[in-house]
């Protein structure tokens, strides 16, 4: 029974950490001066994060249901519920593995977004260099053009 309490505490802590990370990631602001709309790949990454967030919410719901079942089983303790407790422990362990998988996928999505932001920043710098190089040409062409 003590193992179940420890598993429950660990799963709850993991879900809270994941929630914090997802909220931080989905609430991340675009840096000031960033050009135009986001890259389509970044949009895909955002969609992936939304999907992961949805999966996390489903896992939370499942965890809440399992916690409720655990509460009921604790109330029935001593009434031959050892098999049910073992089944619940197995499900909690499986859920813990699923949460670990979701955390790995979420970490990969975070790395992908960081890469896309760096690429976008490099493209913005390149565009700024091009504009700087074209400014004298545009000014010269404007001064040579006859005024109407």
Rosetta constraint file for C-alpha pairs under 8 A:
AtomPair CA 1 CA 5 HARMONIC 6.60 0.50
AtomPair CA 2 CA 6 HARMONIC 6.34 0.50
AtomPair CA 3 CA 7 HARMONIC 6.12 0.50
AtomPair CA 4 CA 8 HARMONIC 6.02 0.50
AtomPair CA 4 CA 89 HARMONIC 6.51 0.50
AtomPair CA 5 CA 9 HARMONIC 6.14 0.50
AtomPair CA 6 CA 10 HARMONIC 6.15 0.50
AtomPair CA 7 CA 11 HARMONIC 6.05 0.50
AtomPair CA 7 CA 92 HARMONIC 7.33 0.50
AtomPair CA 7 CA 93 HARMONIC 7.80 0.50
AtomPair CA 8 CA 12 HARMONIC 6.11 0.50
AtomPair CA 8 CA 67 HARMONIC 7.69 0.50
AtomPair CA 8 CA 92 HARMONIC 7.83 0.50
AtomPair CA 9 CA 13 HARMONIC 6.16 0.50
AtomPair CA 10 CA 14 HARMONIC 6.10 0.50
AtomPair CA 11 CA 15 HARMONIC 6.14 0.50
AtomPair CA 11 CA 96 HARMONIC 6.33 0.50
AtomPair CA 12 CA 16 HARMONIC 6.24 0.50
AtomPair CA 13 CA 17 HARMONIC 6.28 0.50
AtomPair CA 14 CA 18 HARMONIC 6.16 0.50
AtomPair CA 14 CA 99 HARMONIC 7.65 0.50
AtomPair CA 15 CA 19 HARMONIC 5.98 0.50
AtomPair CA 15 CA 56 HARMONIC 7.92 0.50
AtomPair CA 15 CA 60 HARMONIC 7.30 0.50
AtomPair CA 15 CA 99 HARMONIC 7.65 0.50
AtomPair CA 16 CA 20 HARMONIC 6.14 0.50
AtomPair CA 17 CA 21 HARMONIC 6.23 0.50
AtomPair CA 18 CA 22 HARMONIC 6.06 0.50
AtomPair CA 18 CA 103 HARMONIC 6.85 0.50
AtomPair CA 19 CA 23 HARMONIC 6.01 0.50
AtomPair CA 20 CA 24 HARMONIC 6.01 0.50
AtomPair CA 21 CA 25 HARMONIC 5.95 0.50
AtomPair CA 22 CA 26 HARMONIC 5.92 0.50
AtomPair CA 22 CA 49 HARMONIC 7.70 0.50
AtomPair CA 22 CA 53 HARMONIC 6.86 0.50
AtomPair CA 23 CA 27 HARMONIC 5.86 0.50
AtomPair CA 24 CA 28 HARMONIC 6.07 0.50
AtomPair CA 25 CA 110 HARMONIC 7.50 0.50
AtomPair CA 26 CA 46 HARMONIC 7.76 0.50
AtomPair CA 26 CA 49 HARMONIC 7.70 0.50
AtomPair CA 30 CA 34 HARMONIC 6.92 0.50
AtomPair CA 34 CA 120 HARMONIC 7.90 0.50
AtomPair CA 34 CA 121 HARMONIC 7.07 0.50
AtomPair CA 34 CA 124 HARMONIC 7.15 0.50
AtomPair CA 35 CA 124 HARMONIC 6.35 0.50
AtomPair CA 38 CA 42 HARMONIC 6.31 0.50
AtomPair CA 38 CA 43 HARMONIC 6.82 0.50
AtomPair CA 39 CA 43 HARMONIC 6.47 0.50
AtomPair CA 39 CA 116 HARMONIC 7.77 0.50
AtomPair CA 39 CA 120 HARMONIC 7.62 0.50
AtomPair CA 40 CA 44 HARMONIC 6.19 0.50
AtomPair CA 41 CA 45 HARMONIC 6.19 0.50
AtomPair CA 41 CA 116 HARMONIC 7.40 0.50
AtomPair CA 42 CA 46 HARMONIC 6.11 0.50
AtomPair CA 42 CA 113 HARMONIC 6.21 0.50
AtomPair CA 42 CA 116 HARMONIC 6.28 0.50
AtomPair CA 43 CA 47 HARMONIC 6.15 0.50
AtomPair CA 44 CA 48 HARMONIC 6.13 0.50
AtomPair CA 45 CA 49 HARMONIC 6.17 0.50
AtomPair CA 45 CA 109 HARMONIC 6.35 0.50
AtomPair CA 45 CA 112 HARMONIC 7.24 0.50
AtomPair CA 45 CA 113 HARMONIC 6.52 0.50
AtomPair CA 46 CA 50 HARMONIC 6.16 0.50
AtomPair CA 47 CA 51 HARMONIC 6.18 0.50
AtomPair CA 48 CA 52 HARMONIC 6.19 0.50
AtomPair CA 48 CA 109 HARMONIC 7.40 0.50
AtomPair CA 49 CA 53 HARMONIC 6.00 0.50
AtomPair CA 49 CA 106 HARMONIC 6.99 0.50
AtomPair CA 49 CA 109 HARMONIC 6.91 0.50
AtomPair CA 50 CA 54 HARMONIC 6.19 0.50
AtomPair CA 51 CA 55 HARMONIC 6.23 0.50
AtomPair CA 52 CA 56 HARMONIC 6.04 0.50
AtomPair CA 52 CA 102 HARMONIC 7.00 0.50
AtomPair CA 52 CA 106 HARMONIC 7.01 0.50
AtomPair CA 53 CA 57 HARMONIC 6.20 0.50
AtomPair CA 54 CA 58 HARMONIC 6.29 0.50
AtomPair CA 55 CA 59 HARMONIC 6.22 0.50
AtomPair CA 56 CA 60 HARMONIC 6.17 0.50
AtomPair CA 56 CA 99 HARMONIC 7.71 0.50
AtomPair CA 56 CA 102 HARMONIC 7.51 0.50
AtomPair CA 57 CA 61 HARMONIC 6.26 0.50
AtomPair CA 58 CA 62 HARMONIC 6.22 0.50
AtomPair CA 59 CA 63 HARMONIC 5.97 0.50
AtomPair CA 59 CA 95 HARMONIC 7.46 0.50
AtomPair CA 59 CA 99 HARMONIC 7.65 0.50
AtomPair CA 60 CA 64 HARMONIC 6.10 0.50
AtomPair CA 61 CA 65 HARMONIC 6.24 0.50
AtomPair CA 62 CA 66 HARMONIC 6.13 0.50
AtomPair CA 63 CA 67 HARMONIC 6.03 0.50
AtomPair CA 63 CA 92 HARMONIC 7.76 0.50
AtomPair CA 63 CA 95 HARMONIC 7.78 0.50
AtomPair CA 64 CA 68 HARMONIC 6.18 0.50
AtomPair CA 65 CA 69 HARMONIC 6.27 0.50
AtomPair CA 66 CA 70 HARMONIC 6.02 0.50
AtomPair CA 66 CA 88 HARMONIC 7.13 0.50
AtomPair CA 66 CA 92 HARMONIC 7.60 0.50
AtomPair CA 67 CA 71 HARMONIC 6.16 0.50
AtomPair CA 68 CA 72 HARMONIC 6.34 0.50
AtomPair CA 69 CA 73 HARMONIC 6.09 0.50
AtomPair CA 70 CA 74 HARMONIC 6.07 0.50
AtomPair CA 70 CA 85 HARMONIC 7.36 0.50
AtomPair CA 70 CA 88 HARMONIC 7.23 0.50
AtomPair CA 71 CA 75 HARMONIC 6.36 0.50
AtomPair CA 72 CA 76 HARMONIC 6.40 0.50
AtomPair CA 73 CA 77 HARMONIC 6.05 0.50
AtomPair CA 73 CA 81 HARMONIC 6.64 0.50
AtomPair CA 73 CA 84 HARMONIC 7.47 0.50
AtomPair CA 73 CA 85 HARMONIC 6.95 0.50
AtomPair CA 76 CA 81 HARMONIC 6.84 0.50
AtomPair CA 77 CA 81 HARMONIC 6.18 0.50
AtomPair CA 77 CA 82 HARMONIC 7.94 0.50
AtomPair CA 81 CA 85 HARMONIC 6.22 0.50
AtomPair CA 82 CA 86 HARMONIC 6.17 0.50
AtomPair CA 83 CA 87 HARMONIC 6.16 0.50
AtomPair CA 84 CA 88 HARMONIC 6.11 0.50
AtomPair CA 85 CA 89 HARMONIC 6.06 0.50
AtomPair CA 86 CA 90 HARMONIC 6.24 0.50
AtomPair CA 87 CA 91 HARMONIC 6.30 0.50
AtomPair CA 88 CA 92 HARMONIC 6.07 0.50
AtomPair CA 89 CA 93 HARMONIC 6.14 0.50
AtomPair CA 90 CA 94 HARMONIC 6.23 0.50
AtomPair CA 91 CA 95 HARMONIC 6.07 0.50
AtomPair CA 92 CA 96 HARMONIC 6.09 0.50
AtomPair CA 93 CA 97 HARMONIC 6.36 0.50
AtomPair CA 94 CA 98 HARMONIC 6.30 0.50
AtomPair CA 95 CA 99 HARMONIC 6.17 0.50
AtomPair CA 96 CA 100 HARMONIC 6.25 0.50
AtomPair CA 97 CA 101 HARMONIC 6.28 0.50
AtomPair CA 98 CA 102 HARMONIC 6.20 0.50
AtomPair CA 99 CA 103 HARMONIC 6.13 0.50
AtomPair CA 100 CA 104 HARMONIC 6.34 0.50
AtomPair CA 101 CA 105 HARMONIC 6.29 0.50
AtomPair CA 102 CA 106 HARMONIC 5.98 0.50
AtomPair CA 103 CA 107 HARMONIC 6.07 0.50
AtomPair CA 104 CA 108 HARMONIC 6.31 0.50
AtomPair CA 105 CA 109 HARMONIC 6.25 0.50
AtomPair CA 106 CA 110 HARMONIC 6.21 0.50
AtomPair CA 107 CA 111 HARMONIC 6.32 0.50
AtomPair CA 108 CA 112 HARMONIC 6.19 0.50
AtomPair CA 109 CA 113 HARMONIC 6.19 0.50
AtomPair CA 110 CA 114 HARMONIC 6.24 0.50
AtomPair CA 111 CA 115 HARMONIC 6.24 0.50
AtomPair CA 112 CA 116 HARMONIC 6.24 0.50
AtomPair CA 113 CA 117 HARMONIC 6.13 0.50
AtomPair CA 114 CA 118 HARMONIC 6.23 0.50
AtomPair CA 115 CA 119 HARMONIC 6.21 0.50
AtomPair CA 116 CA 120 HARMONIC 6.08 0.50
AtomPair CA 117 CA 121 HARMONIC 6.10 0.50
AtomPair CA 118 CA 122 HARMONIC 6.25 0.50
AtomPair CA 119 CA 123 HARMONIC 6.24 0.50
AtomPair CA 120 CA 124 HARMONIC 6.18 0.50
AtomPair CA 121 CA 125 HARMONIC 6.31 0.50
AtomPair CA 122 CA 126 HARMONIC 6.24 0.50
AtomPair CA 123 CA 127 HARMONIC 6.15 0.50
AtomPair CA 124 CA 128 HARMONIC 6.18 0.50
AtomPair CA 125 CA 129 HARMONIC 6.32 0.50
AtomPair CA 126 CA 130 HARMONIC 6.35 0.50
AtomPair CA 127 CA 131 HARMONIC 6.18 0.50
AtomPair CA 128 CA 132 HARMONIC 6.12 0.50
AtomPair CA 129 CA 133 HARMONIC 6.18 0.50
AtomPair CA 130 CA 134 HARMONIC 6.15 0.50
AtomPair CA 131 CA 135 HARMONIC 6.05 0.50
AtomPair CA 132 CA 136 HARMONIC 7.75 0.50
AtomPair CA 133 CA 137 HARMONIC 7.61 0.50
AtomPair CA 134 CA 138 HARMONIC 6.14 0.50
AtomPair CA 135 CA 139 HARMONIC 6.13 0.50
AtomPair CA 136 CA 140 HARMONIC 6.05 0.50
AtomPair CA 137 CA 141 HARMONIC 6.11 0.50
AtomPair CA 138 CA 142 HARMONIC 6.04 0.50
AtomPair CA 139 CA 143 HARMONIC 6.24 0.50
AtomPair CA 140 CA 144 HARMONIC 6.26 0.50
AtomPair CA 141 CA 145 HARMONIC 6.14 0.50
